[in-house]
Amino acid sequence: MDLKERVSIVLVGTQSPGNIGMVCRAMKNMGLRDLRLVNPCQVDHLDAIKFAVSARDLLESARIFTSLEDAIADSEYSVATTRRHGKYRAEISTPPQIVERFAGCAPTSRLALVFGREDSGLTTDEVALCRWQSTIETADEFGSLNLSQAVLIFCYEFLKGAAPAPVKAARELAGSASLEPMYTHMEKTFLRIGYLNPQNPDHMMRTMRRIFSRAELDEREVASLRGLLSQIDWACAEFKGKKGA
């Protein structure tokens, strides 16, 4: 089952119908579909319908519960979202950390993301019902997020976590048969222009090898560097010695 398909959004005591509608839209934007409401305000209010826009189907399919305990009963993992720290709110993770932890759980397990009231959040007892706690990092000056904004950020992280890693086209790197002649050419050119100490050229050449090893050159890049070295050879044909000597 897809990671994001195992996630439920649980809203506790939502006070604004418009916020419920905006949460539906945020969920649908990010591919989440299971909305659960605990003792909400009027769900079929015109504001809820208006702000849901094309996510009205999520609004109509939302399940209503009379307790948070019932709403998360089928979820092996639950996350209390909070921005308050304290004695009972100590081990608080970020949204990406929650996604990472849940991704390592059994592939059939479910997770409930629990969001509290707009004005007061979740109570300490409600937080205690959840296995994990999470917060969204914000500026110190103003840390309060709109409910739908907070939901959107969590949904986005789960969308990212569910997406397969992009497949990078394999690069064919240059082998020693190309690199060693390049280093030999480089050493001769650098000696010619006085960049290397002729008594100990290996000292600087080891540095050059480290630099170009990290670069992971391909054959085309090696050819470009060889061309640069050849141009230096040509340009310094009349070179009379190291600068300042």
BADRENNU-139651 format. One record per residue: x, y, z of N, C-alpha, C in turn; residue in one letter; residue number from 1. Coordinates in steps of 0.1 Angstrom, whole numbers, always signed. Each point is the difference from the previous one (the first is absolute). Layout:
// BADRENNU-139651
<site <X Y Z> <X Y Z> <X Y Z> 'A' NUM>
...
***
This chain:
// BADRENNU-139651
<site <+8 -12 +0> <-8 +12 +0> <+9 +12 +0> 'M' 1>
<site <-4 +10 -8> <+8 +13 -1> <+0 +6 +14> 'D' 2>
<site <+12 +7 +3> <+2 +6 +13> <-11 +10 +4> 'L' 3>
<site <-4 +8 -10> <-10 +11 +3> <-14 -6 +1> 'K' 4>
<site <-2 -12 -5> <-13 -6 +1> <-3 -6 +13> 'E' 5>
<site <+10 -1 +8> <-1 -5 +14> <-1 +10 +11> 'R' 6>
<site <-2 +13 -5> <+0 +11 +10> <-14 +6 +0> 'V' 7>
<site <-5 +3 +12> <-13 +6 +3> <+3 +14 +6> 'S' 8>
<site <-8 +10 -4> <+1 +13 +6> <-12 +1 +10> 'I' 9>
<site <+3 +3 +13> <-10 +0 +10> <+0 +15 +6> 'V' 10>
<site <-12 +6 -1> <-2 +14 +5> <-8 -1 +12> 'L' 11>
<site <+5 +5 +11> <-7 +0 +13> <-6 +13 +4> 'V' 12>
<site <-14 +1 +1> <-7 +12 +5> <+2 +12 -9> 'G' 13>
<site <+1 -3 -13> <+1 +12 -10> <-11 +10 +2> 'T' 14>
<site <+3 +12 +0> <-10 +11 +3> <-5 +7 -12> 'Q' 15>
<site <+8 +0 -11> <-4 +7 -12> <-3 -9 -11> 'S' 16>
<site <-13 +0 -6> <-3 -8 -11> <+9 +2 -12> 'P' 17>
<site <+5 +13 -2> <+9 +3 -11> <+13 -7 +1> 'G' 18>
<site <+5 -2 +12> <+12 -7 +2> <-1 -15 -3> 'N' 19>
<site <-12 -6 +3> <-2 -13 -5> <+1 -2 -15> 'I' 20>
<site <-7 +10 -7> <+1 +0 -14> <+14 +2 -6> 'G' 21>
<site <+7 +9 +6> <+14 +2 -4> <+9 -12 +2> 'M' 22>
<site <-2 -7 +11> <+7 -12 +3> <-3 -11 -11> 'V' 23>
<site <-12 -1 -4> <-4 -10 -10> <+8 +4 -13> 'C' 24>
<site <+0 +12 -3> <+8 +4 -13> <+15 -3 +2> 'R' 25>
<site <+6 +3 +11> <+14 -3 +3> <+2 -15 -2> 'A' 26>
<site <-8 -8 +6> <+1 -14 +0> <+0 -5 -15> 'M' 27>
<site <-10 +4 -7> <-1 -4 -14> <+11 +4 -9> 'K' 28>
<site <+6 +12 +3> <+12 +5 -7> <+11 -10 +1> 'N' 29>
<site <+1 -6 +12> <+12 -8 +3> <-3 -15 -1> 'M' 30>
<site <-12 -4 -4> <-4 -14 -2> <-4 -8 +12> 'G' 31>
<site <-4 +7 +11> <-6 -6 +12> <-15 +1 -1> 'L' 32>
<site <-7 -11 +5> <-14 +0 -2> <-8 -3 +13> 'R' 33>
<site <+6 -5 +10> <-7 -4 +12> <-1 +11 +11> 'D' 34>
<site <-11 +6 +1> <-2 +11 +9> <-10 -5 +11> 'L' 35>
<site <+4 +3 +13> <-8 -4 +11> <-1 +12 +9> 'R' 36>
<site <-12 +3 +4> <-4 +12 +8> <-5 -5 +14> 'L' 37>
<site <+6 +6 +10> <-4 -3 +14> <-8 +13 +6> 'V' 38>
<site <-12 -2 +2> <-9 +10 +6> <+2 +14 -8> 'N' 39>
<site <-2 +0 -13> <+2 +12 -7> <-11 +10 +0> 'P' 40>
<site <+2 +11 -6> <-11 +10 -2> <-9 -6 -12> 'C' 41>
<site <-9 +8 -5> <-8 -4 -11> <+8 -3 -12> 'Q' 42>
<site <-1 -13 -4> <+8 -4 -11> <-6 +3 -14> 'V' 43>
<site <-13 +0 -1> <-6 +3 -13> <-3 +15 -1> 'D' 44>
<site <+7 +8 +7> <-2 +15 -1> <+5 +5 -14> 'H' 45>
<site <-6 +11 -4> <+4 +5 -13> <+14 +4 -1> 'L' 46>
<site <+6 +5 +11> <+15 +3 -1> <+8 -12 -2> 'D' 47>
<site <-3 -11 +7> <+7 -12 -2> <+0 -5 -15> 'A' 48>
<site <-12 +1 -6> <-2 -4 -14> <+8 +10 -9> 'I' 49>
<site <-1 +13 +3> <+7 +10 -9> <+15 -2 +1> 'K' 50>
<site <+6 -2 +11> <+14 -1 +1> <+6 -13 -4> 'F' 51>
<site <-9 -10 +0> <+5 -13 -4> <+3 +0 -15> 'A' 52>
<site <-7 +9 -8> <+1 +1 -14> <-2 -14 -7> 'V' 53>
<site <+9 -5 -7> <-2 -13 -7> <+3 -12 +9> 'S' 54>
<site <+2 +2 +13> <+2 -11 +10> <-13 -2 +8> 'A' 55>
<site <-11 +3 -6> <-12 -2 +7> <-3 -15 +3> 'R' 56>
<site <+5 -9 -8> <-2 -14 +2> <+7 -4 +13> 'D' 57>
<site <+11 +6 +4> <+6 -3 +12> <-8 +5 +12> 'L' 58>
<site <-6 +11 -2> <-9 +6 +11> <-12 -9 +2> 'L' 59>
<site <-5 -5 -11> <-12 -8 +2> <+3 -14 +5> 'E' 60>
<site <+12 -5 -2> <+3 -13 +5> <+7 +0 +13> 'S' 61>
<site <+2 +12 +6> <+7 +1 +13> <-9 -8 +11> 'A' 62>
<site <+7 -7 +8> <-6 -7 +11> <+0 +8 +13> 'R' 63>
<site <-11 +0 +7> <-1 +8 +13> <+0 -9 +12> 'I' 64>
<site <+8 +3 +10> <+1 -8 +12> <-3 +9 +12> 'F' 65>
<site <-3 -6 +11> <-3 +7 +13> <+12 +0 +9> 'T' 66>
<site <+10 -7 -3> <+12 +0 +8> <+13 -3 -9> 'S' 67>
<site <+11 +6 +4> <+12 -2 -7> <+4 -15 +1> 'L' 68>
<site <-2 -6 +11> <+4 -14 +2> <-7 -9 -10> 'E' 69>
<site <-12 +3 -4> <-7 -8 -10> <+5 +3 -14> 'D' 70>
<site <+4 +13 -2> <+4 +4 -13> <+14 -6 -4> 'A' 71>
<site <+8 -3 +10> <+13 -6 -3> <+1 -14 +3> 'I' 72>
<site <-11 -7 +3> <+0 -13 +5> <+6 -10 -9> 'A' 73>
<site <-1 +2 -13> <+5 -10 -10> <+14 +4 -5> 'D' 74>
<site <+6 +10 +6> <+13 +5 -4> <+11 -5 +10> 'S' 75>
<site <+9 -8 -5> <+11 -5 +9> <+9 +12 +5> 'E' 76>
<site <+0 +11 -8> <+9 +11 +3> <-9 +13 -1> 'Y' 77>
<site <+3 +9 +9> <-7 +12 +0> <+9 +12 +4> 'S' 78>
<site <-2 +11 -5> <+9 +12 +2> <-8 +12 +5> 'V' 79>
<site <+3 +5 +11> <-6 +12 +5> <+8 +12 -5> 'A' 80>
<site <-6 +8 -7> <+7 +12 -5> <-2 +11 +10> 'T' 81>
<site <+11 +7 +4> <+0 +10 +10> <+12 +9 -2> 'T' 82>
<site <-2 +13 +4> <+11 +9 +0> <+4 +4 +14> 'R' 83>
<site <-6 -6 +10> <+3 +3 +14> <+10 -11 +5> 'R' 84>
<site <+10 +4 +8> <+9 -10 +6> <-3 +1 +15> 'H' 85>
<site <+3 -11 +7> <-2 -1 +14> <+3 -14 +6> 'G' 86>
<site <-4 -2 +12> <+3 -13 +7> <-5 -12 -8> 'K' 87>
<site <-12 +1 -6> <-6 -11 -7> <+2 +2 -15> 'Y' 88>
<site <+7 +9 -5> <+2 +3 -14> <+15 +2 -2> 'R' 89>
<site <+8 -10 +2> <+14 +1 +0> <+7 -5 -12> 'A' 90>
<site <-4 -13 -4> <+7 -6 -12> <-8 +3 -12> 'E' 91>
<site <+2 +12 -6> <-8 +5 -11> <+9 -1 -13> 'I' 92>
<site <-6 -6 -10> <+7 -2 -13> <-5 +10 -10> 'S' 93>
<site <+7 +2 -11> <-4 +8 -11> <-8 -9 -9> 'T' 94>
<site <-8 +7 -9> <-7 -8 -10> <+8 -10 -8> 'P' 95>
<site <+12 +4 -6> <+8 -10 -7> <+4 -11 +8> 'P' 96>
<site <+3 +2 +13> <+4 -11 +9> <-11 -10 +2> 'Q' 97>
<site <-13 +6 +1> <-11 -9 +2> <-2 -9 -13> 'I' 98>
<site <+2 +6 -11> <-2 -8 -13> <+11 -11 +0> 'V' 99>
<site <+12 +4 +3> <+11 -10 +0> <-3 -11 +10> 'E' 100>
<site <-4 +3 +12> <-3 -11 +10> <-12 -9 -5> 'R' 101>
<site <-10 +6 -5> <-11 -8 -5> <+3 -8 -12> 'F' 102>
<site <+9 +5 -8> <+4 -8 -12> <+7 -12 +4> 'A' 103>
<site <+6 -1 +12> <+7 -12 +4> <-9 -9 +8> 'G' 104>
<site <-13 +3 +1> <-9 -9 +7> <-6 -10 -10> 'C' 105>
<site <-7 -10 +6> <-6 -10 -9> <-8 +6 -11> 'A' 106>
<site <+1 -6 -12> <-7 +6 -12> <-15 +0 +0> 'P' 107>
<site <-6 -7 +10> <-15 +0 +1> <-5 +9 +11> 'T' 108>
<site <+9 +6 +8> <-4 +8 +12> <-5 +13 -5> 'S' 109>
<site <-9 +6 +9> <-6 +13 -3> <+5 +10 +10> 'R' 110>
<site <-1 +13 -4> <+4 +11 +8> <-10 +11 +0> 'L' 111>
<site <-3 +6 +12> <-10 +11 +1> <+8 +12 +4> 'A' 112>
<site <-2 +11 -9> <+6 +13 +4> <-11 +8 +6> 'L' 113>
<site <+2 +4 +13> <-11 +6 +8> <+3 +15 +2> 'V' 114>
<site <-10 +8 -4> <+1 +14 +1> <-10 +6 +10> 'F' 115>
<site <+3 +9 +8> <-9 +5 +10> <-8 +12 -4> 'G' 116>
<site <-6 +7 +10> <-9 +11 -3> <+8 +12 -4> 'R' 117>
<site <-6 +9 -8> <+7 +11 -5> <+5 +10 +11> 'E' 118>
<site <-7 +1 +11> <+4 +9 +10> <+9 -6 +11> 'D' 119>
<site <-2 -13 +3> <+7 -5 +11> <+7 -14 -2> 'S' 120>
<site <-1 -5 -13> <+7 -12 -3> <-5 -12 +7> 'G' 121>
<site <+8 -10 +3> <-4 -12 +6> <+2 +1 +16> 'L' 122>
<site <-8 -6 +7> <+2 -1 +15> <+11 -9 +3> 'T' 123>
<site <+5 +0 +12> <+11 -9 +5> <-5 -14 -1> 'T' 124>
<site <-13 -3 +4> <-5 -13 -1> <-1 -5 -14> 'D' 125>
<site <-4 +9 -10> <+0 -4 -14> <+14 -3 -5> 'E' 126>
<site <+9 +8 +4> <+14 -3 -4> <+5 -14 +5> 'V' 127>
<site <-4 -3 +12> <+4 -12 +6> <-6 -12 -7> 'A' 128>
<site <-11 +1 -7> <-6 -11 -7> <+9 -4 -13> 'L' 129>
<site <+9 +9 -4> <+7 -2 -12> <+14 -6 +3> 'C' 130>
<site <+5 -8 -9> <+13 -6 +2> <+12 +10 -2> 'R' 131>
<site <-1 +9 -10> <+10 +9 -3> <-5 +14 +1> 'W' 132>
<site <+9 +10 +0> <-3 +14 +0> <+8 +7 -11> 'Q' 133>
<site <-5 +10 -6> <+7 +7 -10> <-4 +15 -1> 'S' 134>
<site <+10 +8 -4> <-3 +14 -2> <+7 +5 -13> 'T' 135>
<site <-6 +11 -5> <+6 +6 -12> <+8 +12 +5> 'I' 136>
<site <+13 +1 -4> <+8 +11 +4> <-4 +13 -7> 'E' 137>
<site <-1 +10 +8> <-4 +13 -5> <+8 +11 +6> 'T' 138>
<site <-1 +12 -5> <+7 +11 +6> <-4 +3 +14> 'A' 139>
<site <+9 +4 +9> <-3 +2 +14> <-10 +11 +2> 'D' 140>
<site <+0 +10 -9> <-8 +12 +2> <-15 -4 -2> 'E' 141>
<site <-3 -9 -8> <-14 -4 -3> <-1 -14 -4> 'F' 142>
<site <-3 -9 +9> <+0 -14 -3> <-13 -7 -3> 'G' 143>
<site <-11 +8 +1> <-13 -6 -2> <-4 -2 -15> 'S' 144>
<site <-3 -12 -4> <-4 -3 -13> <-15 -2 -1> 'L' 145>
<site <-6 +4 -12> <-13 -4 -2> <-1 -15 -1> 'N' 146>
<site <-12 -6 +4> <-1 -14 +0> <+2 -7 -13> 'L' 147>
<site <-5 +6 -11> <+2 -6 -13> <+14 +1 -5> 'S' 148>
<site <+7 +11 +5> <+15 +1 -4> <+8 -11 +7> 'Q' 149>
<site <-3 -3 +13> <+7 -11 +7> <-3 -13 -7> 'A' 150>
<site <-13 -3 -3> <-3 -12 -6> <+7 -2 -14> 'V' 151>
<site <+0 +11 -8> <+7 +0 -13> <+14 -4 +1> 'L' 152>
<site <+7 +6 +10> <+15 -3 +2> <+2 -15 +3> 'I' 153>
<site <-8 -6 +9> <+1 -14 +3> <-3 -9 -12> 'F' 154>
<site <-11 +4 -7> <-4 -8 -12> <+11 +1 -11> 'C' 155>
<site <+6 +11 -2> <+11 +2 -9> <+11 -9 +3> 'Y' 156>
<site <+4 -1 +13> <+11 -9 +4> <-3 -14 -3> 'E' 157>
<site <-13 -4 +2> <-3 -14 -3> <-1 -3 -15> 'F' 158>
<site <-4 +11 -8> <+1 -2 -15> <+14 -2 -4> 'L' 159>
<site <+9 +8 +5> <+14 -2 -3> <+6 -13 +4> 'K' 160>
<site <-4 -5 +12> <+4 -13 +4> <-5 -11 -8> 'G' 161>
<site <-12 +2 -6> <-6 -11 -8> <+5 -1 -14> 'A' 162>
<site <+6 +12 -4> <+5 +0 -14> <+13 -8 -2> 'A' 163>
<site <+1 -8 -11> <+12 -7 -2> <+12 +9 -3> 'P' 164>
<site <+12 -4 +5> <+11 +9 -3> <+3 +1 -15> 'A' 165>
<site <+3 +12 -4> <+3 +1 -15> <+11 -8 -4> 'P' 166>
<site <-1 -7 -12> <+10 -8 -5> <+10 +8 -8> 'V' 167>
<site <+13 +0 +5> <+10 +8 -7> <+6 -8 -11> 'K' 168>
<site <+2 +6 -12> <+7 -6 -11> <+14 -4 +4> 'A' 169>
<site <+4 -12 -2> <+13 -4 +4> <+11 +7 -8> 'A' 170>
<site <+10 +5 +6> <+11 +7 -7> <+11 -11 -2> 'R' 171>
<site <+6 +0 -12> <+12 -9 -2> <+12 +9 +3> 'E' 172>
<site <+6 -4 +11> <+12 +8 +5> <+13 -4 -8> 'L' 173>
<site <+9 +9 -1> <+13 -3 -6> <+8 -10 +8> 'A' 174>
<site <+6 -9 -6> <+8 -10 +7> <+15 +4 +1> 'G' 175>
<site <+8 -8 +7> <+14 +3 +1> <+7 +1 -13> 'S' 176>
<site <-5 -7 -10> <+7 +1 -13> <-1 +14 -6> 'A' 177>
<site <-10 +8 +5> <-1 +14 -5> <+6 +10 +11> 'S' 178>
<site <-2 -4 +12> <+4 +9 +11> <+15 +1 +2> 'L' 179>
<site <+7 -11 -1> <+14 +0 +3> <+8 +8 -11> 'E' 180>
<site <-3 -2 -13> <+6 +9 -10> <-3 +15 +3> 'P' 181>
<site <-12 +3 +5> <-4 +14 +3> <+9 +5 +11> 'M' 182>
<site <+2 -8 +11> <+8 +4 +11> <+15 +2 -4> 'Y' 183>
<site <+5 -9 -9> <+13 +1 -5> <+2 +13 -8> 'T' 184>
<site <-10 +3 -9> <+0 +12 -8> <+0 +12 +10> 'H' 185>
<site <-9 +0 +10> <-1 +11 +9> <+13 +2 +8> 'M' 186>
<site <+6 -10 +4> <+13 +2 +7> <+10 +6 -9> 'E' 187>
<site <+2 -4 -12> <+10 +6 -9> <-3 +14 -3> 'K' 188>
<site <-13 +4 -2> <-4 +13 -3> <+2 +9 +12> 'T' 189>
<site <-3 -5 +12> <+2 +8 +13> <+14 +2 +3> 'F' 190>
<site <+8 -10 -3> <+15 +2 +1> <+5 +10 -9> 'L' 191>
<site <-5 +0 -12> <+5 +9 -11> <-3 +15 +4> 'R' 192>
<site <-12 +2 +6> <-3 +14 +3> <+4 +4 +14> 'I' 193>
<site <+8 -9 +7> <+5 +3 +13> <-10 -1 +12> 'G' 194>
<site <-11 -7 -3> <-10 -1 +11> <+4 -10 +10> 'Y' 195>
<site <+7 -11 -4> <+4 -11 +9> <+15 +2 +4> 'L' 196>
<site <+3 -5 +12> <+13 +0 +4> <+7 -12 -7> 'N' 197>
<site <+10 +2 -8> <+6 -11 -8> <+7 -10 +10> 'P' 198>
<site <+3 +4 +12> <+6 -10 +9> <-10 -9 +7> 'Q' 199>
<site <-13 +5 +0> <-11 -8 +6> <-13 +2 -6> 'N' 200>
<site <-1 -3 -13> <-13 +3 -7> <-12 -9 +5> 'P' 201>
<site <+3 -11 +6> <-11 -9 +5> <-8 +7 +11> 'D' 202>
<site <+6 +8 +8> <-8 +7 +11> <-12 +7 -6> 'H' 203>
<site <+1 +9 -10> <-11 +7 -5> <-8 -9 -9> 'M' 204>
<site <+6 -10 -7> <-8 -8 -9> <-9 -9 +7> 'M' 205>
<site <+3 -4 +13> <-9 -8 +8> <-13 +9 +3> 'R' 206>
<site <+2 +13 +2> <-11 +8 +2> <-9 +1 -12> 'T' 207>
<site <+7 +1 -12> <-8 +1 -12> <-8 -13 -3> 'M' 208>
<site <+6 -11 +4> <-7 -13 -2> <-12 -1 +9> 'R' 209>
<site <+1 +5 +13> <-12 +0 +9> <-11 +9 -6> 'R' 210>
<site <+4 +12 -5> <-10 +9 -5> <-7 -7 -12> 'I' 211>
<site <+7 -5 -9> <-7 -6 -12> <-6 -13 +3> 'F' 212>
<site <+4 -7 +10> <-7 -13 +4> <-13 +4 +5> 'S' 213>
<site <-2 +10 +8> <-13 +4 +5> <-9 +5 -11> 'R' 214>
<site <+6 +6 -10> <-8 +5 -12> <-6 -12 -8> 'A' 215>
<site <+5 -12 +1> <-5 -12 -7> <-1 +4 -15> 'E' 216>
<site <+11 +2 -7> <+0 +5 -14> <-4 -11 -9> 'L' 217>
<site <-8 +4 -10> <-3 -9 -11> <+10 +2 -12> 'D' 218>
<site <-1 -8 -10> <+10 +1 -11> <+0 +13 -7> 'E' 219>
<site <-12 +6 -1> <-1 +13 -7> <+7 +11 +9> 'R' 220>
<site <-1 -1 +13> <+6 +10 +9> <+15 -2 +0> 'E' 221>
<site <+5 -12 -1> <+14 -3 -1> <+6 +6 -12> 'V' 222>
<site <-7 -1 -12> <+4 +5 -12> <+1 +15 +0> 'A' 223>
<site <-10 +6 +7> <+0 +15 +2> <+12 +5 +7> 'S' 224>
<site <+3 -7 +11> <+12 +4 +8> <+13 -2 -8> 'L' 225>
<site <+1 -11 -7> <+12 -3 -8> <+1 +12 -11> 'R' 226>
<site <-11 +4 -5> <+0 +12 -10> <+5 +12 +7> 'G' 227>
<site <-4 +3 +12> <+5 +11 +8> <+15 +0 +2> 'L' 228>
<site <+4 -12 +4> <+15 -2 +3> <+8 +2 -13> 'L' 229>
<site <-6 -5 -11> <+7 +2 -13> <+1 +15 -4> 'S' 230>
<site <-11 +7 +3> <+0 +14 -3> <+10 +8 +9> 'Q' 231>
<site <+2 -4 +12> <+10 +6 +9> <+14 -3 -5> 'I' 232>
<site <+2 -13 -5> <+13 -4 -6> <+3 +10 -12> 'D' 233>
<site <-10 +2 -8> <+3 +8 -12> <+2 +15 +4> 'W' 234>
<site <-8 +5 +10> <+1 +14 +4> <+14 +3 +7> 'A' 235>
<site <+5 -10 +6> <+13 +3 +8> <+12 -5 -7> 'C' 236>
<site <-1 -1 -14> <+12 -5 -7> <+12 +9 +1> 'A' 237>
<site <-3 +13 +3> <+11 +9 +2> <+3 +3 +14> 'E' 238>
<site <-6 -9 +9> <+2 +3 +15> <+14 -1 +4> 'F' 239>
<site <+5 +10 +7> <+14 +1 +4> <+3 -4 +14> 'K' 240>
<site <-10 -3 +8> <+2 -4 +14> <-11 +4 +9> 'G' 241>
<site <+0 -4 +12> <-10 +3 +9> <-1 +15 +3> 'K' 242>
<site <-13 +4 +1> <-2 +15 +3> <+7 +4 +12> 'K' 243>
<site <+7 +11 -1> <+7 +6 +11> <+14 -6 +3> 'G' 244>
<site <+4 -10 -8> <+13 -7 +2> <+11 +8 -6> 'A' 245>
***
